[in-house]
Amino acid sequence: MDGAVTITPATPADAPEIAAIYAHHVLHGTASFETVPPDAAEMAARMAKVRDAGAPWLIARVAAGEAVGFAYAAQYNARAAYRYACENSIYLRHDRLGQGIGTGLLAALLQACEDCGFRQVIAGIAGSEPASIALHARAGFVEVARLKSVGRKHGRWLDVLYLQRALGAGDATPPPEEPR
Ligand SMILES: CC(C)(COP(=O)(O)OP(=O)(O)OC[C@H]1O[C@@H](n2cnc3c(N)ncnc32)[C@H](O)[C@@H]1OP(=O)(O)O)[C@@H](O)C(=O)NCCC(=O)NCCS
């Protein structure tokens, strides 16, 4: 990773920069199936929901201070038995792709997910983006499912590829408490 990048938990004050990074991918890419970018207030609300659930939301900044990427995870599904499974998302600023920042940010996110008790992490890779597949594969994710042509954006039918990896002890040991 770029040595000048620092990764920290995001705060509500980061919402405008995070919304701006995400907006580019919503408008121009297929990694997000949203078509209308959420504004900073909506992004702050999403961040609060993740934080209030005890899950991680990280931001990457260069030495000059600008935000260059963000990543977060949330429980995969709200139903109780999914307590130990999370889904991750990661977005780099469009002019900082392919510089190794995503690799460092994902590693930090996986550690944060493990630290907050998750045992499995799932990446839903919309549009089967090659960089995202490579990023997650390098971090130990393996393909577990593919939903065919479930998305339609920018005039294309899009698959969603699901990759998964264990965190910590995974399913080798029971969790500290059973979900209720
Ligand atoms: C996917 C994303 C987060 C990866 O972050 P990044 O900083 O660009 O990636 P890195 O530079 O750390 O490279 C990670 C791997 O992807 C590969 N890669 C990077 N860009 C690539 C591209 N355009 N095509 C194919 N592979 C690519 C790198 O070679 C590297 O693999 P390696 O370690 O085997 O060499 C970033 O490209 C991004 O934000 N893309 C748009 C949004 C997106 O797809 N988000 C994922 C949603 S889950």
The ligand as a MOL file (V3000), in Angstrom:
LIG
                    3D

  0  0  0     0  0            999 V3000
M  V30 BEGIN CTAB
M  V30 COUNTS 48 50 0 0 0
M  V30 BEGIN ATOM
M  V30 1 C -12.0450 -2.7330 -6.0890 0
M  V30 2 C -11.1820 -1.6620 -5.4350 0
M  V30 3 C -11.7060 -1.3810 -4.0320 0
M  V30 4 C -9.7380 -2.2300 -5.3430 0
M  V30 5 O -8.8940 -1.2750 -4.7340 0
M  V30 6 P -7.5440 -0.8000 -5.4550 0
M  V30 7 O -6.8080 0.0730 -4.5380 0
M  V30 8 O -7.9200 -0.2630 -6.8000 0
M  V30 9 O -6.8140 -2.2010 -5.6600 0
M  V30 10 P -5.2840 -2.5400 -5.3990 0
M  V30 11 O -4.4430 -1.5300 -6.1300 0
M  V30 12 O -5.0520 -2.7140 -3.9480 0
M  V30 13 O -5.1680 -3.9120 -6.1620 0
M  V30 14 C -5.8420 -5.0840 -5.6950 0
M  V30 15 C -5.7350 -6.1720 -6.7420 0
M  V30 16 O -6.5710 -5.8400 -7.8510 0
M  V30 17 C -5.8010 -5.8600 -9.0590 0
M  V30 18 N -6.3530 -4.8290 -9.9130 0
M  V30 19 C -6.3650 -3.5090 -9.6600 0
M  V30 20 N -7.0050 -2.8730 -10.6710 0
M  V30 21 C -7.3790 -3.8330 -11.5410 0
M  V30 22 C -8.0920 -3.8310 -12.7690 0
M  V30 23 N -8.5650 -2.6930 -13.2920 0
M  V30 24 N -8.3130 -5.0080 -13.3970 0
M  V30 25 C -7.8760 -6.1650 -12.8740 0
M  V30 26 N -7.2190 -6.2440 -11.6910 0
M  V30 27 C -6.9670 -5.0910 -11.0580 0
M  V30 28 C -4.3900 -5.5820 -8.6180 0
M  V30 29 O -3.4640 -6.0790 -9.5670 0
M  V30 30 C -4.3380 -6.3230 -7.3020 0
M  V30 31 O -4.1660 -7.7200 -7.5290 0
M  V30 32 P -2.7740 -8.4070 -7.1860 0
M  V30 33 O -2.5190 -8.0970 -5.7220 0
M  V30 34 O -3.0520 -9.8440 -7.4440 0
M  V30 35 O -1.7970 -7.7550 -8.1120 0
M  V30 36 C -11.1250 -0.3540 -6.2550 0
M  V30 37 O -10.5790 -0.6250 -7.5190 0
M  V30 38 C -12.4720 0.3010 -6.4210 0
M  V30 39 O -12.8780 1.1000 -5.5960 0
M  V30 40 N -13.1630 -0.0470 -7.5340 0
M  V30 41 C -14.4650 0.5100 -7.8380 0
M  V30 42 C -15.5140 0.1310 -6.8120 0
M  V30 43 C -15.5650 -1.3540 -6.5250 0
M  V30 44 O -15.5170 -2.2010 -7.4080 0
M  V30 45 N -15.7180 -1.6640 -5.2190 0
M  V30 46 C -15.8620 -2.9940 -4.7110 0
M  V30 47 C -17.2740 -3.1520 -4.2010 0
M  V30 48 S -17.3980 -4.6030 -3.1410 0
M  V30 END ATOM
M  V30 BEGIN BOND
M  V30 1 1 1 2
M  V30 2 1 2 3
M  V30 3 1 2 4
M  V30 4 1 2 36
M  V30 5 1 4 5
M  V30 6 1 5 6
M  V30 7 2 6 7
M  V30 8 1 6 8
M  V30 9 1 6 9
M  V30 10 1 9 10
M  V30 11 2 10 11
M  V30 12 1 10 12
M  V30 13 1 10 13
M  V30 14 1 13 14
M  V30 15 1 14 15
M  V30 16 1 15 16
M  V30 17 1 15 30
M  V30 18 1 16 17
M  V30 19 1 17 18
M  V30 20 1 17 28
M  V30 21 1 18 19
M  V30 22 1 18 27
M  V30 23 2 19 20
M  V30 24 1 20 21
M  V30 25 1 21 22
M  V30 26 2 21 27
M  V30 27 1 22 23
M  V30 28 2 22 24
M  V30 29 1 24 25
M  V30 30 2 25 26
M  V30 31 1 26 27
M  V30 32 1 28 29
M  V30 33 1 28 30
M  V30 34 1 30 31
M  V30 35 1 31 32
M  V30 36 2 32 33
M  V30 37 1 32 34
M  V30 38 1 32 35
M  V30 39 1 36 37
M  V30 40 1 36 38
M  V30 41 2 38 39
M  V30 42 1 38 40
M  V30 43 1 40 41
M  V30 44 1 41 42
M  V30 45 1 42 43
M  V30 46 2 43 44
M  V30 47 1 43 45
M  V30 48 1 45 46
M  V30 49 1 46 47
M  V30 50 1 47 48
M  V30 END BOND
M  V30 END CTAB
M  END
